[in-house]
């Protein structure tokens, strides 16, 4: 298979040309227009500091259908305790910074480079990326962020500095995305953590069909949770 070097124009090869590990292209930049075009094409950047920008379109694709969302009984109890205040888009820059610093088992360094932070913060200003944040006693202790393309939300990363903070934030996120009309949550690549919430792998072509079906849907993300909304 050929790994494509991306030109200066914002164009991508077909996802069917990706390597078995999902790698499709190398190079280009993180201009917001290119990044959004990538997500609309089923592609996302994923690389480490010091590497060229690498673009991926994995097969299979790991996704969460909202109607298949599962919450374990123990987590439901935590949510009901109301230990955290959940906010939307009040601290996007801090969420992505915490995600870049968060230590994960088996991971050395981070794929959230300084250039990635700048690009996704700019996309947040343009209304394409969104953060869901868990606060405790006025302090940011967990959260996640992702990219919204039509009614498909691509979850990028999450962090927790307090036990269960990111899990509770994720519950609120999924339930509110459903309220706003989001049809699919793209988890990109497999993790056992998200599998426990009901995420599963589907063929890339099925994912692309869903993306083509929903990438132009009109979804308005609010600045707060719907009045009276509670996730359980």
N, C-alpha and C positions, 0 to 999 in steps of 0.2 A: 504494500500500500504506500501511497505517496503522502508525505506530510507537507502541506502547502505553506509557503512563506507568503504572508499576507501583504498586499500592496498598500500604497498610501490611501487609495480609495477605500471606502467603507463597504467592501464586498467580502463574502465568505463562500467557500466551496460547499457543495451539498453535504449534509451530515452523513450521507451514505458512504462518503469517501473517508470517514474517520478510521483510524487504526483500531485494532481489537480493544485496546485499553481506553478508547474514546478520544484520543488525541487527533485533532483535525488540522490545526494550523499553528504557525509560529510567527511572532512579530506583530506588526501594526502598533497601535497605541490604545490608550484607554479614553479616547475622546468620548464624551457622553453619547454622541450620536452613534458611534460605532458600537458601544456597549449595549445600547438599547436595541440596535439592529441585531446584534448577536443573540440576545434573549428572545427576540421575536423569531429568530431562525433556529431556536433550540440549542444554542451554543452559549457557553459561559467561559470566562477566563479563570485559570487556576494554575498558579505557578508560585515559586518561592523567590525571595529576595536574591538578586544576583543572576537569576535566569532571565532569558527573554520571555515575553508574554506568551503563554501557551493557552490555546483555545480547545475546549473539549465538547464533545457531544456523545456521551456514553451510551452503550447498548448492552444490557437493558437499562432503562431509566427507572429511578427510584422515586415513586410519587405517593401522595396521600390523597385519596378521594375523600372529601369532607364527610360523606355519608358513611364512610367506613372508620371514622375516627373513634378510637377507643381510649377510655380513661380508666386506669386501674383503680380499684376501690380505695386503696391506701392514699392515692393522690387526690381522689375526690374529697377525702377527709381533710387533707391539707388545704385544698382550695376553699372549703367551707369555713376554715378557721380564719380566713381573711387576714393572713399574716402580711400580705403585700398590697401596696397600692399599684395598680397597673395603669400606665400612661402610654400615649401614642405620640411619637415624633416630638418629644420634648427634649431629648438628649441623644439625637442620632450620632453625633460625632463621638460622644462618650461611649455609646454602645459599641460602635465599630472599633474604637480604641481598646476597650476591654476585651472584645472578641479576639483581637490580634495578640493580646498578651496572655490569654487564657491557656493554661497548660493542659494538653490532652494526652492520654496514654498512647505511647507508641509514636508520637509526633514530635519531631525536632524542628524548632523554629516555627514560622507561620507563613501561610500563603497570603495573608492580608498585608500586603506591602504598603509602604507610604503612598505610592502612586495609586494603589487600589483605594486607600482611605480617601484621598483627595477626590478621585473620580466618583465614588459612591456618595460622598457628602454633597458633591455638586448635583448628582442625580436626585438626592433628597430635596435639594432646593428647587429642583424642577418638578417634583412630585412623582418621581418614578420609584424611589426607594423609601422604605418605611421601617421604623423601629417600634418595637413594643417592649416596654420597660417596666421592670419590677423595682419598686422603691420600698424601703423599710426605714421608718423613723427619718424620712426625708433624704435617705441616702440610696443611690442607685446600686442595687445588689445583684441584678440579673437582667437578662433580656435577650432579644434576638432582632435581626434585621433581614430584609429581603427586598426583592425587586418585583414590582407589579407590572405585568404586561397584559392588558385587557383584563380578563377575569382569571388569569393564571398568576399565582403568587409563587415566586422562586425563593425559597428560604435559603439564606446564605450561611449564617453562623449564629451561634448563641453562646452565652456565658452565664455563669452563676458564681458569685462570691459568697452566697449563703445557700445552704441546703434547700433544694426544691425551688429556688427562685426562678430559674429558667423554665422548669417544667410547668409551674403555675402560669408564667407569662405565655407559654406556648398554648396552654388550654384556652386562655382568654383570646389569644390571637386567632386560633382556628375557629372558635365559636363566633367571633366578631366578623371574621372574613366571610363566613357563611351568611351572616346577617347582611353583609354588603354585596353579596351575590358572587363571590369568588367560587369558581367551579372546580379548580384543581390546585393542589399545592405541590410544586416541584421540589423534591428533596434531593434531586440530582444523583447522588451515589449512595449506596447502601450503608446504613448504620444500624446496629442492633437496637440502639436507643430509640430511633424513630420507628423501627419495626414494631416495638411494643405499643406504639400509638396507632398502629394499623397501616402504616406505610408499606408498600410492596413494589416489587419490580414489575415493569411491563415492557414489552418490546418497544424499541425506539420509534418504529413506524407508527405504533399506536399513539405514543406520546405526541409525535409530530401531527397526527391527524387531530388530536385534541387541541393542540396549540393553534393549528390553522383555524379550527372552529371557534376558538375563544379569544384569540389575541387582539381582536378589534372590539371586543365587548366594552361597554362603558360602565366602569365601576368607580364610584366616588368614595375614596377613603376619607372618613371623618377625622376630626382632630381629637375627638373624645369618644368613649364608648356610648352606644345608643342609650338614651335615657331609660333607666329601669332595667337595662340589660344585665343579666347574670349568667355565667357560662354553664351552670348546673341546674 
